[in-house]
């Protein structure tokens, strides 16, 4: 079991990772920030983010489907009528702590 300090440290590391990947200041990234809505991540950018996240934090991504969260790259008319599963910074932090994808 992780200590409170270790849990906080992982959260800070995920926020720093996202700040670097998204090119935004860390103070703009919050536990409940939506990766897609608040930072405009979609399509291939979402896939790239999640692949790098999994590699950096050694997270097993079994069961993760990028299209459920980010849709297609570019304009896909079908994406306009589709509701995507929200993905928050908190979801990434929890998965990094667990070492596996925690389906939301």
Order of alpha helices (4+ residues) and beta strands (2+ residues): alpha-alpha-alpha-alpha-alpha
